[in-house]
């Protein structure tokens, strides 16, 4: 059973504030892509969706005069560190399973290597999925952070994603019971 739905996260004031600032349209697209990739890789689609939605929740510092400053972001990026902490705190407060909250936070922490020293990390499947989904939705110059989405359309897409996740998890439970 899911402890926290995508809709519960989406309507939360913290998500509206911080994810809204960094691009809600991008966040929803990444969540949707993450679920599709998770299905192919046999990874928990619920955790993939949550990490996808929240992956940029740490971007709040890169605004100047109400405008997204892509150059400032590229030069000083640590959004994944702040985002992992903020997402973990939010999920725990929403009563998410503690291990799941940790997995989502780690996927957010490692969805980008822009703040890490040169070298390669061995990412786990959920972490790879979020990074792949984010990259698939990126646009030149950070334009993906500027895309707008109407609240009602966003909420419908979130509800559709919740329904898809519920259906996938129910099918998985039925498969497990048969075996």
LINDABEL-V690007 format. One record per pair of residues at least 24 apart in sequence whose C-alpha atoms are under 8 Angstrom apart, sorted by the first residue. I is the first residue (numbers start at 1). J is the second residue. D is the distance in Angstrom with one decimal. If there is no record, write none. Layout:
((I & J & D) (I & J & D))
This chain:
((2 & 46 & 7.9) (3 & 95 & 6.7) (3 & 96 & 5.2) (3 & 97 & 6.6) (4 & 91 & 7.8) (4 & 94 & 6.7) (4 & 95 & 7.1) (4 & 96 & 5.7) (5 & 162 & 6.6) (6 & 49 & 7.6) (6 & 50 & 6.7) (6 & 158 & 6.2) (6 & 159 & 7.3) (6 & 161 & 7.5) (6 & 162 & 5.9) (7 & 155 & 7.3) (7 & 158 & 6.0) (7 & 159 & 6.2) (7 & 162 & 7.2) (10 & 155 & 7.6) (10 & 158 & 7.4) (14 & 90 & 7.7) (15 & 54 & 7.6) (15 & 57 & 7.2) (18 & 57 & 5.3) (18 & 58 & 7.1) (18 & 59 & 7.2) (18 & 60 & 6.1) (19 & 53 & 8.0) (19 & 54 & 6.8) (19 & 56 & 6.4) (19 & 57 & 4.9) (19 & 59 & 7.9) (21 & 59 & 7.6) (21 & 60 & 6.5) (22 & 56 & 6.5) (22 & 57 & 7.1) (22 & 59 & 5.9) (22 & 60 & 6.8) (22 & 68 & 7.8) (22 & 145 & 5.5) (22 & 146 & 7.8) (23 & 144 & 7.1) (23 & 145 & 4.5) (23 & 146 & 6.1) (23 & 147 & 6.5) (23 & 148 & 7.2) (24 & 145 & 7.9) (24 & 147 & 8.0) (24 & 148 & 7.3) (24 & 149 & 7.0) (24 & 154 & 7.9) (25 & 144 & 8.0) (25 & 145 & 7.9) (25 & 147 & 6.0) (25 & 148 & 5.9) (25 & 149 & 5.4) (25 & 154 & 7.4) (26 & 137 & 6.9) (26 & 144 & 5.8) (26 & 145 & 6.3) (26 & 147 & 7.0) (27 & 52 & 6.3) (27 & 53 & 4.6) (27 & 54 & 6.8) (27 & 55 & 7.3) (27 & 56 & 7.3) (28 & 52 & 7.4) (28 & 53 & 5.6) (28 & 154 & 7.4) (28 & 157 & 7.7) (28 & 158 & 7.3) (29 & 137 & 7.0) (30 & 130 & 7.5) (30 & 133 & 5.3) (30 & 134 & 5.5) (30 & 136 & 7.9) (30 & 137 & 6.5) (31 & 133 & 7.6) (32 & 161 & 6.9) (33 & 133 & 5.3) (34 & 129 & 5.9) (34 & 130 & 5.9) (34 & 132 & 7.8) (34 & 133 & 5.3) (35 & 165 & 7.9) (37 & 129 & 6.4) (37 & 133 & 7.6) (38 & 126 & 7.6) (38 & 129 & 6.7) (41 & 125 & 7.8) (43 & 125 & 7.1) (43 & 126 & 6.7) (44 & 126 & 8.0) (45 & 165 & 6.3) (45 & 168 & 7.8) (46 & 165 & 6.1) (47 & 100 & 7.0) (47 & 103 & 7.7) (47 & 104 & 6.1) (47 & 126 & 7.8) (48 & 104 & 7.6) (48 & 126 & 6.3) (48 & 129 & 7.1) (48 & 130 & 6.7) (50 & 104 & 6.9) (51 & 104 & 5.1) (51 & 105 & 7.2) (51 & 107 & 6.4) (51 & 108 & 6.0) (51 & 130 & 6.6) (52 & 108 & 7.9) (52 & 130 & 5.7) (52 & 133 & 7.4) (52 & 134 & 7.5) (54 & 83 & 7.5) (54 & 87 & 6.5) (54 & 108 & 7.3) (55 & 80 & 7.2) (55 & 83 & 6.7) (55 & 84 & 7.8) (55 & 107 & 7.9) (55 & 108 & 4.9) (55 & 111 & 7.2) (55 & 130 & 7.6) (56 & 80 & 6.9) (56 & 83 & 6.3) (56 & 108 & 7.7) (57 & 82 & 7.8) (57 & 83 & 4.9) (57 & 86 & 7.1) (57 & 87 & 7.0) (58 & 82 & 4.8) (58 & 83 & 3.6) (58 & 84 & 7.4) (58 & 86 & 7.0) (59 & 83 & 7.3) (68 & 145 & 7.7) (68 & 146 & 7.7) (70 & 141 & 6.6) (70 & 142 & 6.0) (74 & 114 & 7.8) (76 & 115 & 7.9) (77 & 114 & 6.8) (77 & 115 & 5.8) (78 & 114 & 7.9) (78 & 115 & 5.6) (80 & 108 & 5.9) (80 & 109 & 4.6) (80 & 110 & 7.0) (80 & 111 & 7.2) (80 & 112 & 7.1) (81 & 108 & 8.0) (81 & 109 & 5.4) (83 & 108 & 6.7) (83 & 109 & 7.0) (84 & 108 & 5.3) (84 & 109 & 5.1))
